[in-house]
Amino acid sequence: MRTSSPQRPSSRGSLRRVGAAAFGTAALVLAAFGNAGAADAQAGVAKVTPHVSWTRACATPTKADVAACNAKRVTSGVTEYLAEKAYAKGVTPKAADASTPSGFGPTDLQAAYGLTSAAASNGAGETIAIVDAYNDPNAEADLATYRSYYGLSACTTANGCFKKVGQTGSTTSLPSSDTGWSEEISLDLDMASAICPKCNILLVEATSATMANLGKSVNEAVTLGAKYVSNSYGGSESSSDTTYDTSYFKHAGVAITVSAGDSGYGAEYPAASQYVTSVGGTALTKATSTTRGWTEAVWKTSSTEGTGSGCSAYDAKPSWQTDTGCTKRTISDVSAVADPATGVSVYDSYGITAGWYTFGGTSASSPIIAGVYALAGTPSSSSYPAKFPYTAAGTSALNDVTSGNNGTCTTSYLCTATSGYDGPTGWGTPEGVAAFTG
């Protein structure tokens, strides 16, 4: 069975596929959403189908054992947020600019995933760790702008809510700065804040994007007390992965979330680790015709852009995963919004024009799910929280995603959404916190 797309080289030296225009933008035109069309016209204005272009935040690595971040920044076009906002006002939507948010904010995300009540009352005293590579010198200031704009309480070094360290735990010895990874950091910090505004945030910056340094940063996050660790990066699998598993990702009692990847069907690491919660990506759309008020489908832009999924070539299947299409670990476990066209609002200022941007990629879904785990409460000390959603499988605690695909594969459910478990979205998206406790 296939463990990676045929376009993806096996070495970590080419960890991301970028299509024909490397480091360029990728155009996206989504199929019509269920609540679009003339029937939904308001004041003579029909709801439009989002159409955006975006660019990768992080360059594709040129060396083996180096990871890439999964953040995608929208550069032009009308996002789902802008389309919905214009539709509600009965006006023609306009493309995004950096002066105001153009993606979903905390209220939207909490409502979409049934978290409004939990976000208002849970999370105090919990620490979400964000692990990324390189330094974002504006991380705290940008986070402050995001939280202030959305009316979230201040999260600063001074009040003890925010802490930034290097991979050894030092607050002063930090890695060199990097524009692309700084965008990733802003996305991660803002999503953790959006889902769990009462949580403390620990940012651990790896010296570089090697798997060893990122792994050491995960260990440092756990050493410093984090029970929820988000990782929005990945690369091709290798025979070293089982060693990385035990060295860096095997932490009982800690919810470690990892982006499933943005290159469509094909397995990546560390999403393939048996000890982490692998997080796929969806397109999230408001839908007045449903009780939930939202609909989701698998995020897919093209054969080379969309949420990851697939079978690991090296990692053993965890005992709680019982699907039969993969003899080893199957990606993903759960999912959340990742499509740039239905993306999230982020404030960023390092290396680009300071302002508001819309981001997507499974870089968004990983910290969202880490935030849900934090709202659900501290995992039991002997548990591996990736198991928790499997216990709740098929219940109302998860929104089953049943439409869309991320490519082609021999065993359909590994790349195509279906009722129940499937590779691109796992058991679905959160509906409250019940599926993330144990």
FINU-226600 format. One record per residue (C-alpha): residue number from 1; residue in one letter; x, y, z. Coordinates in pm, whole numbers. Example, Ala and Ser with C-alpha at 12.3 -4.5 7.8 and 13.67 -1.06 7.14 Angstrom:
+-----+-----+--------+--------+--------+
:   n : res :      u :      v :      w :
+-----+-----+--------+--------+--------+
:   1 :   A :   1230 :   -450 :    780 :
:   2 :   S :   1367 :   -106 :    714 :
+-----+-----+--------+--------+--------+
END
This chain:
+-----+-----+--------+--------+--------+
:   n : res :      u :      v :      w :
+-----+-----+--------+--------+--------+
:   1 :   M :      0 :      0 :      0 :
:   2 :   R :    119 :    349 :    -72 :
:   3 :   T :    270 :    548 :    212 :
:   4 :   S :    346 :    866 :     23 :
:   5 :   S :    247 :   1040 :   -295 :
:   6 :   P :    448 :    935 :   -599 :
:   7 :   Q :    552 :   1297 :   -651 :
:   8 :   R :    717 :   1313 :   -308 :
:   9 :   P :   1082 :   1200 :   -282 :
:  10 :   S :   1152 :    962 :      3 :
:  11 :   S :   1420 :   1174 :    171 :
:  12 :   R :   1339 :   1458 :    406 :
:  13 :   G :   1525 :   1688 :    168 :
:  14 :   S :   1197 :   1745 :    -19 :
:  15 :   L :    944 :   1752 :    259 :
:  16 :   R :    677 :   1954 :     86 :
:  17 :   R :    530 :   1951 :   -261 :
:  18 :   V :    463 :   2299 :   -393 :
:  19 :   G :    338 :   2232 :   -743 :
:  20 :   A :    477 :   2391 :  -1054 :
:  21 :   A :    567 :   2725 :   -895 :
:  22 :   A :    792 :   2665 :   -597 :
:  23 :   F :    746 :   2915 :   -317 :
:  24 :   G :    478 :   3084 :   -529 :
:  25 :   T :    109 :   3119 :   -476 :
:  26 :   A :   -150 :   2854 :   -539 :
:  27 :   A :   -490 :   2948 :   -678 :
:  28 :   L :   -798 :   2793 :   -525 :
:  29 :   V :  -1154 :   2776 :   -649 :
:  30 :   L :  -1376 :   2568 :   -424 :
:  31 :   A :  -1683 :   2386 :   -542 :
:  32 :   A :  -2006 :   2557 :   -445 :
:  33 :   F :  -2090 :   2526 :    -77 :
:  34 :   G :  -2418 :   2378 :     37 :
:  35 :   N :  -2563 :   2712 :    151 :
:  36 :   A :  -2449 :   2915 :   -150 :
:  37 :   G :  -2660 :   3008 :   -449 :
:  38 :   A :  -2967 :   3201 :   -546 :
:  39 :   A :  -3178 :   3048 :   -270 :
:  40 :   D :  -2955 :   3221 :    -16 :
:  41 :   A :  -2960 :   3559 :   -189 :
:  42 :   Q :  -3004 :   3846 :     52 :
:  43 :   A :  -3081 :   4204 :    -48 :
:  44 :   G :  -3006 :   4106 :   -406 :
:  45 :   V :  -2658 :   3974 :   -324 :
:  46 :   A :  -2589 :   3602 :   -355 :
:  47 :   K :  -2332 :   3443 :   -129 :
:  48 :   V :  -2015 :   3400 :   -333 :
:  49 :   T :  -1786 :   3101 :   -351 :
:  50 :   P :  -1449 :   3184 :   -188 :
:  51 :   H :  -1161 :   3224 :   -431 :
:  52 :   V :   -819 :   3296 :   -290 :
:  53 :   S :   -450 :   3268 :   -363 :
:  54 :   W :   -189 :   3201 :   -100 :
:  55 :   T :    179 :   3145 :    -38 :
:  56 :   R :    373 :   2903 :    178 :
:  57 :   A :    515 :   3056 :    494 :
:  58 :   C :    818 :   2826 :    508 :
:  59 :   A :   1050 :   2734 :    225 :
:  60 :   T :   1090 :   2371 :    126 :
:  61 :   P :   1399 :   2229 :    301 :
:  62 :   T :   1698 :   2123 :     94 :
:  63 :   K :   1852 :   1888 :    351 :
:  64 :   A :   1748 :   1555 :    493 :
:  65 :   D :   1590 :   1540 :    840 :
:  66 :   V :   1473 :   1901 :    821 :
:  67 :   A :   1103 :   1977 :    863 :
:  68 :   A :    884 :   2239 :    701 :
:  69 :   C :    604 :   2430 :    869 :
:  70 :   N :    256 :   2388 :    724 :
:  71 :   A :    129 :   2748 :    737 :
:  72 :   K :    -36 :   2892 :    426 :
:  73 :   R :    -91 :   3272 :    411 :
:  74 :   V :   -366 :   3411 :    188 :
:  75 :   T :   -233 :   3679 :    -46 :
:  76 :   S :   -544 :   3776 :   -242 :
:  77 :   G :   -909 :   3697 :   -298 :
:  78 :   V :  -1230 :   3667 :   -100 :
:  79 :   T :  -1227 :   3427 :    193 :
:  80 :   E :  -1529 :   3247 :    339 :
:  81 :   Y :  -1525 :   3494 :    630 :
:  82 :   L :  -1540 :   3796 :    399 :
:  83 :   A :  -1802 :   3635 :    178 :
:  84 :   E :  -2022 :   3554 :    476 :
:  85 :   K :  -1975 :   3899 :    627 :
:  86 :   A :  -2071 :   4069 :    301 :
:  87 :   Y :  -2366 :   3836 :    250 :
:  88 :   A :  -2499 :   3917 :    597 :
:  89 :   K :  -2486 :   4288 :    514 :
:  90 :   G :  -2629 :   4245 :    166 :
:  91 :   V :  -2325 :   4393 :     -5 :
:  92 :   T :  -2072 :   4272 :   -259 :
:  93 :   P :  -1767 :   4118 :    -87 :
:  94 :   K :  -1425 :   4276 :   -126 :
:  95 :   A :  -1084 :   4113 :   -118 :
:  96 :   A :   -878 :   4109 :    199 :
:  97 :   D :   -630 :   4372 :    307 :
:  98 :   A :   -407 :   4387 :    613 :
:  99 :   S :   -605 :   4653 :    796 :
: 100 :   T :   -880 :   4430 :    933 :
: 101 :   P :   -930 :   4056 :    992 :
: 102 :   S :  -1035 :   3852 :    690 :
: 103 :   G :  -1054 :   3508 :    852 :
: 104 :   F :  -1246 :   3336 :   1127 :
: 105 :   G :  -1182 :   3465 :   1479 :
: 106 :   P :  -1227 :   3313 :   1826 :
: 107 :   T :  -1606 :   3353 :   1838 :
: 108 :   D :  -1646 :   3180 :   1503 :
: 109 :   L :  -1416 :   2889 :   1587 :
: 110 :   Q :  -1564 :   2833 :   1931 :
: 111 :   A :  -1915 :   2834 :   1782 :
: 112 :   A :  -1820 :   2600 :   1497 :
: 113 :   Y :  -1681 :   2340 :   1737 :
: 114 :   G :  -1928 :   2371 :   2023 :
: 115 :   L :  -1669 :   2526 :   2254 :
: 116 :   T :  -1823 :   2860 :   2352 :
: 117 :   S :  -1917 :   2754 :   2703 :
: 118 :   A :  -1596 :   2560 :   2769 :
: 119 :   A :  -1378 :   2844 :   2642 :
: 120 :   A :  -1548 :   3085 :   2879 :
: 121 :   S :  -1499 :   2869 :   3188 :
: 122 :   N :  -1218 :   2614 :   3135 :
: 123 :   G :   -842 :   2625 :   3086 :
: 124 :   A :   -718 :   2835 :   3376 :
: 125 :   G :   -387 :   2698 :   3500 :
: 126 :   E :   -336 :   2477 :   3192 :
: 127 :   T :    -36 :   2535 :   2965 :
: 128 :   I :    -38 :   2483 :   2590 :
: 129 :   A :    311 :   2454 :   2443 :
: 130 :   I :    379 :   2563 :   2086 :
: 131 :   V :    688 :   2404 :   1932 :
: 132 :   D :    833 :   2573 :   1625 :
: 133 :   A :   1173 :   2644 :   1476 :
: 134 :   Y :   1370 :   2970 :   1495 :
: 135 :   N :   1283 :   3289 :   1679 :
: 136 :   D :    992 :   3524 :   1629 :
: 137 :   P :   1110 :   3849 :   1792 :
: 138 :   N :    759 :   3997 :   1771 :
: 139 :   A :    573 :   3695 :   1905 :
: 140 :   E :    455 :   3846 :   2231 :
: 141 :   A :    365 :   4183 :   2081 :
: 142 :   D :    171 :   4027 :   1793 :
: 143 :   L :    -10 :   3797 :   2033 :
: 144 :   A :   -107 :   4098 :   2243 :
: 145 :   T :   -258 :   4269 :   1937 :
: 146 :   Y :   -461 :   3961 :   1847 :
: 147 :   R :   -594 :   3908 :   2196 :
: 148 :   S :   -675 :   4276 :   2250 :
: 149 :   Y :   -866 :   4303 :   1923 :
: 150 :   Y :  -1083 :   4003 :   2007 :
: 151 :   G :  -1139 :   4101 :   2369 :
: 152 :   L :   -933 :   3818 :   2517 :
: 153 :   S :   -748 :   3871 :   2844 :
: 154 :   A :   -385 :   3980 :   2823 :
: 155 :   C :   -133 :   3696 :   2798 :
: 156 :   T :    212 :   3838 :   2868 :
: 157 :   T :    545 :   3751 :   3021 :
: 158 :   A :    474 :   4006 :   3293 :
: 159 :   N :    149 :   3845 :   3410 :
: 160 :   G :    288 :   3490 :   3382 :
: 161 :   C :     57 :   3378 :   3102 :
: 162 :   F :    316 :   3379 :   2823 :
: 163 :   K :    668 :   3242 :   2818 :
: 164 :   K :    915 :   3210 :   2531 :
: 165 :   V :   1222 :   2988 :   2557 :
: 166 :   G :   1480 :   2822 :   2337 :
: 167 :   Q :   1506 :   2446 :   2312 :
: 168 :   T :   1720 :   2428 :   2628 :
: 169 :   G :   1468 :   2628 :   2829 :
: 170 :   S :   1664 :   2953 :   2826 :
: 171 :   T :   1466 :   3275 :   2802 :
: 172 :   T :   1769 :   3468 :   2679 :
: 173 :   S :   1958 :   3228 :   2453 :
: 174 :   L :   1719 :   3216 :   2158 :
: 175 :   P :   1771 :   3098 :   1800 :
: 176 :   S :   1814 :   3323 :   1499 :
: 177 :   S :   1498 :   3483 :   1362 :
: 178 :   D :   1315 :   3361 :   1054 :
: 179 :   T :   1031 :   3535 :    870 :
: 180 :   G :    847 :   3223 :    753 :
: 181 :   W :    858 :   3041 :   1085 :
: 182 :   S :    751 :   3364 :   1255 :
: 183 :   E :    432 :   3351 :   1051 :
: 184 :   E :    385 :   2996 :   1171 :
: 185 :   I :    443 :   3103 :   1530 :
: 186 :   S :    184 :   3382 :   1504 :
: 187 :   L :    -70 :   3137 :   1362 :
: 188 :   D :     -6 :   2884 :   1638 :
: 189 :   L :    -19 :   3134 :   1924 :
: 190 :   D :   -338 :   3292 :   1793 :
: 191 :   M :   -517 :   2959 :   1747 :
: 192 :   A :   -423 :   2842 :   2098 :
: 193 :   S :   -562 :   3172 :   2226 :
: 194 :   A :   -879 :   3149 :   2017 :
: 195 :   I :   -974 :   2806 :   2150 :
: 196 :   C :   -848 :   2830 :   2508 :
: 197 :   P :   -825 :   3198 :   2603 :
: 198 :   K :   -771 :   3119 :   2971 :
: 199 :   C :   -475 :   2888 :   2905 :
: 200 :   N :   -113 :   2985 :   2958 :
: 201 :   I :    106 :   2962 :   2648 :
: 202 :   L :    463 :   2833 :   2632 :
: 203 :   L :    650 :   2898 :   2307 :
: 204 :   V :    952 :   2672 :   2260 :
: 205 :   E :   1175 :   2777 :   1971 :
: 206 :   A :   1404 :   2512 :   1827 :
: 207 :   T :   1750 :   2619 :   1716 :
: 208 :   S :   1674 :   2491 :   1368 :
: 209 :   A :   1411 :   2287 :   1185 :
: 210 :   T :   1590 :   1954 :   1215 :
: 211 :   M :   1382 :   1673 :   1358 :
: 212 :   A :   1635 :   1637 :   1639 :
: 213 :   N :   1608 :   2000 :   1748 :
: 214 :   L :   1231 :   2009 :   1714 :
: 215 :   G :   1211 :   1684 :   1910 :
: 216 :   K :   1433 :   1822 :   2185 :
: 217 :   S :   1199 :   2120 :   2200 :
: 218 :   V :    903 :   1887 :   2255 :
: 219 :   N :   1092 :   1727 :   2543 :
: 220 :   E :   1168 :   2070 :   2687 :
: 221 :   A :    803 :   2171 :   2667 :
: 222 :   V :    706 :   1863 :   2867 :
: 223 :   T :    990 :   1921 :   3115 :
: 224 :   L :    856 :   2272 :   3173 :
: 225 :   G :    513 :   2132 :   3259 :
: 226 :   A :    307 :   2154 :   2943 :
: 227 :   K :     38 :   1886 :   2914 :
: 228 :   Y :    -61 :   1994 :   2561 :
: 229 :   V :    202 :   2034 :   2290 :
: 230 :   S :    122 :   2147 :   1935 :
: 231 :   N :    353 :   2075 :   1640 :
: 232 :   S :    267 :   2233 :   1305 :
: 233 :   Y :    543 :   2085 :   1092 :
: 234 :   G :    645 :   1763 :    923 :
: 235 :   G :    829 :   1583 :    649 :
: 236 :   S :    871 :   1257 :    467 :
: 237 :   E :    897 :    939 :    671 :
: 238 :   S :   1229 :    767 :    732 :
: 239 :   S :   1363 :    458 :    906 :
: 240 :   S :   1472 :    685 :   1193 :
: 241 :   D :   1112 :    761 :   1289 :
: 242 :   T :   1070 :    482 :   1542 :
: 243 :   T :   1379 :    612 :   1720 :
: 244 :   Y :   1238 :    965 :   1713 :
: 245 :   D :    917 :    824 :   1857 :
: 246 :   T :   1075 :    698 :   2178 :
: 247 :   S :   1325 :    985 :   2204 :
: 248 :   Y :   1087 :   1277 :   2155 :
: 249 :   F :    718 :   1194 :   2127 :
: 250 :   K :    649 :    920 :   2381 :
: 251 :   H :    511 :   1121 :   2672 :
: 252 :   A :    235 :    953 :   2869 :
: 253 :   G :    -19 :   1196 :   3012 :
: 254 :   V :     59 :   1462 :   2750 :
: 255 :   A :   -160 :   1547 :   2451 :
: 256 :   I :     80 :   1598 :   2159 :
: 257 :   T :    -90 :   1717 :   1841 :
: 258 :   V :     76 :   1716 :   1498 :
: 259 :   S :    -32 :   1854 :   1161 :
: 260 :   A :   -114 :   1579 :    911 :
: 261 :   G :     47 :   1776 :    627 :
: 262 :   D :    -67 :   1993 :    338 :
: 263 :   S :     43 :   1791 :     34 :
: 264 :   G :   -265 :   1573 :    -13 :
: 265 :   Y :   -270 :   1197 :     23 :
: 266 :   G :     52 :   1053 :    167 :
: 267 :   A :    195 :    991 :    514 :
: 268 :   E :    426 :   1232 :    694 :
: 269 :   Y :    622 :   1233 :   1017 :
: 270 :   P :    576 :   1312 :   1306 :
: 271 :   A :    204 :   1289 :   1225 :
: 272 :   A :    270 :    917 :   1171 :
: 273 :   S :    399 :    869 :   1525 :
: 274 :   Q :    187 :    626 :   1723 :
: 275 :   Y :    217 :    851 :   2029 :
: 276 :   V :     64 :   1171 :   1885 :
: 277 :   T :   -277 :   1292 :   1778 :
: 278 :   S :   -256 :   1335 :   1403 :
: 279 :   V :   -473 :   1627 :   1292 :
: 280 :   G :   -620 :   1650 :    944 :
: 281 :   G :   -781 :   1951 :    780 :
: 282 :   T :  -1124 :   2059 :    660 :
: 283 :   A :  -1295 :   2337 :    470 :
: 284 :   L :  -1528 :   2507 :    721 :
: 285 :   T :  -1836 :   2689 :    597 :
: 286 :   K :  -2128 :   2863 :    765 :
: 287 :   A :  -2456 :   2694 :    679 :
: 288 :   T :  -2786 :   2841 :    794 :
: 289 :   S :  -2966 :   2528 :    675 :
: 290 :   T :  -2810 :   2301 :    941 :
: 291 :   T :  -2875 :   2279 :   1314 :
: 292 :   R :  -2505 :   2311 :   1381 :
: 293 :   G :  -2483 :   2623 :   1165 :
: 294 :   W :  -2168 :   2500 :    990 :
: 295 :   T :  -2063 :   2236 :    742 :
: 296 :   E :  -1726 :   2077 :    672 :
: 297 :   A :  -1564 :   1881 :    394 :
: 298 :   V :  -1214 :   1743 :    338 :
: 299 :   W :   -972 :   2021 :    247 :
: 300 :   K :   -843 :   1964 :   -104 :
: 301 :   T :   -725 :   2223 :   -350 :
: 302 :   S :   -549 :   2003 :   -604 :
: 303 :   S :   -360 :   1676 :   -624 :
: 304 :   T :    -70 :   1841 :   -443 :
: 305 :   E :   -250 :   2072 :   -201 :
: 306 :   G :   -481 :   1948 :     71 :
: 307 :   T :   -484 :   1773 :    403 :
: 308 :   G :   -251 :   1477 :    447 :
: 309 :   S :   -352 :   1118 :    527 :
: 310 :   G :   -227 :    769 :    463 :
: 311 :   C :    -44 :    468 :    600 :
: 312 :   S :    286 :    487 :    780 :
: 313 :   A :    568 :    281 :    638 :
: 314 :   Y :    746 :    247 :    973 :
: 315 :   D :    531 :    331 :   1276 :
: 316 :   A :    337 :     54 :   1447 :
: 317 :   K :    -38 :     76 :   1470 :
: 318 :   P :   -151 :    186 :   1817 :
: 319 :   S :   -376 :    -62 :   1994 :
: 320 :   W :   -678 :    167 :   1986 :
: 321 :   Q :   -669 :    209 :   1607 :
: 322 :   T :   -857 :    -77 :   1447 :
: 323 :   D :   -909 :     15 :   1082 :
: 324 :   T :   -801 :   -261 :    847 :
: 325 :   G :   -667 :    -71 :    547 :
: 326 :   C :   -326 :     -6 :    706 :
: 327 :   T :   -120 :   -266 :    885 :
: 328 :   K :     74 :     18 :   1052 :
: 329 :   R :    -25 :    363 :   1180 :
: 330 :   T :   -305 :    540 :    991 :
: 331 :   I :   -320 :    919 :    956 :
: 332 :   S :   -536 :   1106 :   1077 :
: 333 :   D :   -715 :   1080 :   1414 :
: 334 :   V :   -930 :   1397 :   1414 :
: 335 :   S :   -943 :   1720 :   1217 :
: 336 :   A :  -1030 :   2091 :   1217 :
: 337 :   V :  -1034 :   2381 :    975 :
: 338 :   A :   -730 :   2408 :    747 :
: 339 :   D :   -846 :   2529 :    406 :
: 340 :   P :   -694 :   2876 :    340 :
: 341 :   A :  -1014 :   2983 :    162 :
: 342 :   T :  -1207 :   2918 :    485 :
: 343 :   G :   -909 :   3016 :    697 :
: 344 :   V :   -844 :   3183 :   1028 :
: 345 :   S :   -752 :   3536 :   1130 :
: 346 :   V :   -392 :   3599 :   1241 :
: 347 :   Y :   -196 :   3910 :   1331 :
: 348 :   D :    169 :   3914 :   1225 :
: 349 :   S :    435 :   4181 :   1188 :
: 350 :   Y :    781 :   4025 :   1154 :
: 351 :   G :    927 :   4047 :    806 :
: 352 :   I :    600 :   4147 :    639 :
: 353 :   T :    365 :   4444 :    650 :
: 354 :   A :    226 :   4449 :   1002 :
: 355 :   G :   -139 :   4359 :    997 :
: 356 :   W :   -413 :   4100 :    972 :
: 357 :   Y :   -382 :   3797 :    751 :
: 358 :   T :   -582 :   3484 :    682 :
: 359 :   F :   -396 :   3158 :    728 :
: 360 :   G :   -473 :   2797 :    654 :
: 361 :   G :   -296 :   2463 :    635 :
: 362 :   T :   -299 :   2190 :    896 :
: 363 :   S :    -77 :   2432 :   1087 :
: 364 :   A :   -409 :   2584 :   1194 :
: 365 :   S :   -581 :   2259 :   1287 :
: 366 :   S :   -304 :   2125 :   1515 :
: 367 :   P :   -308 :   2413 :   1771 :
: 368 :   I :   -688 :   2421 :   1754 :
: 369 :   I :   -704 :   2058 :   1865 :
: 370 :   A :   -435 :   2118 :   2129 :
: 371 :   G :   -660 :   2392 :   2264 :
: 372 :   V :   -956 :   2153 :   2276 :
: 373 :   Y :   -754 :   1902 :   2476 :
: 374 :   A :   -663 :   2183 :   2718 :
: 375 :   L :  -1028 :   2279 :   2761 :
: 376 :   A :  -1107 :   1914 :   2834 :
: 377 :   G :   -863 :   1901 :   3126 :
: 378 :   T :   -539 :   1731 :   3224 :
: 379 :   P :   -502 :   1381 :   3075 :
: 380 :   S :   -455 :   1091 :   3314 :
: 381 :   S :    -87 :   1032 :   3387 :
: 382 :   S :    -59 :    695 :   3211 :
: 383 :   S :   -268 :    780 :   2905 :
: 384 :   Y :   -184 :    857 :   2544 :
: 385 :   P :   -454 :   1113 :   2458 :
: 386 :   A :   -457 :   1020 :   2088 :
: 387 :   K :   -680 :    737 :   2207 :
: 388 :   F :   -950 :    962 :   2354 :
: 389 :   P :  -1140 :   1042 :   2031 :
: 390 :   Y :  -1151 :    671 :   1947 :
: 391 :   T :  -1340 :    608 :   2270 :
: 392 :   A :  -1597 :    868 :   2163 :
: 393 :   A :  -1612 :    748 :   1801 :
: 394 :   G :  -1958 :    761 :   1649 :
: 395 :   T :  -2105 :    982 :   1921 :
: 396 :   S :  -2234 :   1339 :   1913 :
: 397 :   A :  -1903 :   1452 :   2065 :
: 398 :   L :  -1756 :   1456 :   1713 :
: 399 :   N :  -1881 :   1608 :   1388 :
: 400 :   D :  -1851 :   1334 :   1128 :
: 401 :   V :  -1710 :   1472 :    801 :
: 402 :   T :  -1852 :   1271 :    512 :
: 403 :   S :  -1770 :   1460 :    192 :
: 404 :   G :  -1456 :   1529 :     -9 :
: 405 :   N :  -1122 :   1363 :    -71 :
: 406 :   N :   -751 :   1451 :    -70 :
: 407 :   G :   -640 :   1243 :   -366 :
: 408 :   T :   -660 :    888 :   -497 :
: 409 :   C :   -573 :    566 :   -320 :
: 410 :   T :   -636 :    193 :   -347 :
: 411 :   T :   -832 :    171 :    -22 :
: 412 :   S :  -1101 :    438 :    -51 :
: 413 :   Y :  -1145 :    549 :    310 :
: 414 :   L :   -776 :    639 :    339 :
: 415 :   C :   -822 :    933 :    102 :
: 416 :   T :  -1199 :    985 :     84 :
: 417 :   A :  -1438 :   1101 :    356 :
: 418 :   T :  -1702 :    854 :    459 :
: 419 :   S :  -1940 :    794 :    746 :
: 420 :   G :  -1733 :    705 :   1051 :
: 421 :   Y :  -1355 :    687 :   1034 :
: 422 :   D :  -1157 :    806 :    732 :
: 423 :   G :   -798 :    908 :    672 :
: 424 :   P :   -836 :   1276 :    578 :
: 425 :   T :  -1052 :   1373 :    878 :
: 426 :   G :  -1017 :   1084 :   1123 :
: 427 :   W :  -1325 :   1052 :   1341 :
: 428 :   G :  -1424 :   1410 :   1261 :
: 429 :   T :  -1404 :   1751 :   1425 :
: 430 :   P :  -1479 :   1853 :   1784 :
: 431 :   E :  -1831 :   1913 :   1908 :
: 432 :   G :  -1746 :   2026 :   2258 :
: 433 :   V :  -1472 :   1864 :   2466 :
: 434 :   A :  -1616 :   1523 :   2553 :
: 435 :   A :  -1411 :   1337 :   2290 :
: 436 :   F :  -1084 :   1481 :   2423 :
: 437 :   T :  -1089 :   1377 :   2786 :
: 438 :   G :   -973 :   1059 :   2952 :
+-----+-----+--------+--------+--------+
END
